Amino acid sequence: MPLSLSPTQTRRRLAVVVLLTLLPWPAVWLGMYRLDSLVWTFALYHGVCLLPAAVWGRRLWLRAIKAPTLPQWVVLGIAILVVMPVALLVYARIGASFLSPRDILHVVTLRGFQARWLWPLGFYFVPVNAILEEMFWRGVVLNELRGMDETSWALGAAWTTLTFAGWHYLVIRLLLRHGWAEVTVLGIVAAGVFLAWMYRRTRSLVLPILWHGLVFDLMLIIVFGAVLHAK
């Protein structure tokens, strides 16, 4: 938060940022439940919720564009090599307990998805979603909500993590069996805490973007590919 802002300007800016964090809820609800379209859901979330705010608040994250160090690249590479096979193993062993390929295909097909779109979707989703989400949730919202002390940082991180995970429930509840959707949201909360911690520790937005895209989002695409293969 710029120190030159008046108290009134500060309150207004905070109100805008808080409202921005709630905007994905109606956007995703409209795309998934009313328009029944994955394309419109991505367009509303990425194009209406994230991109304008990332551009508006670019002064908050531009200085955080720093290349990872060699050890950070190594850790990232190890994480990718470990997470992908573990995710596939977990899906192979207990996937039937928390999801039904037939039900998932019905949900996404009803909203315009076709199996041949998987890899084009991956080439779009992995980089674009990771970049826009980190610019928005960590680069703009977390930076705007944090203060000069650790308590304010923790409160900002908690708000961004909970609101980031919360809107995902609108999608996940359509895909996973009862009970597992809530567990998955808790996993997203944990991922949000991890990414906020990483940003806080490194002061670089690039490393959270890489972890978000190449570990978490790529894992989703690969598991989704396994679901399509199992249909």
N, C-alpha and C positions, 0 to 999 in steps of 0.2 A: 504494500500500500504506500503510495508516494507520501512523504512526510509533509509536502507543501499543500495537501488538500485540507480544506476546512472540515470541521466535524460534520456539517451538513452534507458536503460532497462525499465524505467518507461513508456516511450512512447510506446515501443513495447508491454509491458504487457497490457497497456490500449487498444491498438489496437486489441490485441487478445481477450480481454474481450468484446469489442464492437462487434467484428465479431461473437463471440459466441452468443450474444443476437439476432443477425440477422439470425443465422443458422436455428431456428425453421421454418422460412418462407419457404425456399426451401424444408426442410424435410417434413413438413406437406403437402405442395403442391404436392410433389412427391407421398406421401402415399395416399392422398385423391383424387387427380385429375388424376394422371397418372397410379398408380398401383391399384386404386379403392379398397383399402384394409384397414380396421380398424386395423387389426393386424400389417400390415407394418407401418401404421401411428404411432401406439404406439411404435413399435420397433425403428423406426427412431427417434422419439421425445425423448423417454425415454432412449433408448440404445445408440444413437449416439450423441444427443445434450446435454442431461442433465447428465447422469451418468459419462462419462469420465471427464467432467468439474468439477463435484462435487468431484470426487476423486483427480483430479489435484489440486484443490483449497481447499483441506480439512483443511489445516492449518488455513484457514480463518474462518471456522465455528466450528471446534472441541471444542473450548473453550466456545462456545455458547450453548452447550448441557447441559441445566439446567432444572431440574424438576420444573413445575409450583407450585406456592404457593397454599394453600387451598382456599383463596379468588378467585384466578384465575380459579381454578377448578370449583368453584361454579358458577362464571359468565359464563364459558363455558357451563356448564350443563344447565343453564337457557336459553342460546342462542339456544342450540340444541332443547330444549322443545318448544321454541317459533317459531323458524324459520321453522321447518318442517311442522307443521300444517298450518302456514301462507302461505308457498309456495304452499301447496296443495289447500288451499282455493283460492288463487289467480289464480291458474291453472283452478280450477273448475268454477270460475266466469268469467274470461276473456281469458282463454287459447285459445279458438277458434279464438280470434282476432289476435293472434300473431303466431300461429302455426297450422298445419294440421297433425293429427296423421298419416293419410294415406301418406302424402308427406314425413314425417320423416321416416316412416317405409320403404318407397321406397328407400330413400337415404342410410339408414344404411344397409338394406338388400342387396342392390346392391353392397355394400362393404363388404359383408360376414357375417353381424351380423344375429344371430338367437335369437328369443325371449327367449329361454331356457338358453341363455348365460347371462341374466341380472344379476343374483345374483353372479355367478362366476366373471363377469366383475366388479361388485361392490366390491367384496372382494379383487380384484387386484387394481382397480382404486383408491379407497378411501385411502388406506395407501401408495401405491407406488407412485402415482401421487403427493400426498401432500408432501411426504418426498423428492422426487427428485426435485420437483419444488421449494420448500423452500430452500433446500440446494443450488440449482443453482441460483435462482433469488435473494434471500436475502443473503444466506450464502456466495456465491462466488461473484456474480456480484455486488451487492450493497456494500459489504465490499470492493471490489477492486476499485470501482469508488468513494467511499466516501473519503473525506479528513479529516483534523483535525478540520474543522470548520463547522458550521451549514449550510452555503451556499453550500459547497461541498456535504454535506449529502443530502440536498434537491435536488440538481441537479442529484445526483446518484439515489435517490428514484424516481424522475420524469422519468429518462431514463428507469429504470427497469420496472416501472409501465406501461409506454406507450408501450414499446417493448413486455412486457408480455401480455398486452391486445391486441396488434395489430395483432399478428399471429392468435389469436382465431377467428378473423373475417373470415379467410379462411374456418373454419368449420361452424361457426354460420350462415353464409350467405346461406349455403346449407339447414339449418334446419328451420329457422324462416322466416316469411313473410317480405316483403320489408319494411324497416323502423325500424322494431323491432330488426333486427340484429345490427344496429348501436346503438340503445338504450342499448342493452345488452352489447355491447363492453364498453359503458360508465359505466355500472354497474361493469364490470370487472376492469376497471380503478379504480373505487371507492374501490373495494375489495383490489386491489393492494396497494393503498394508506393506507388503514387500516392495512394491514399486515406489510407494511414497518414501519408504526408508531408503531405498537405493538413490532416489533423487536427492533426498536430504543429505546423504552421506557423500555423494560424488559431486553434487551441484551441476550435474550434467543431465540434460534431457535425452541425449542420444542413447545412453545405456538402457534406461527404462524402455525406450522405443524398441530397441533391439530385443530385449527380453520379452516384451509384450508381443512383438510380431513373430520372432523366430522360435520362441519357446511356447508361449500360451496359445496364440492364434494359429500357428502352424500345427500344433497338436490337435486343435479342434478340427482343422481341415483334414488331417490324416485320419482321425477317428471317424469323421463323417464319411470319408472314403471307404473305410472298413464297413460302416453301416450300409452304404450303398451296395457294396460287394456281397453283403449277407442277405440282401433282400430276396 
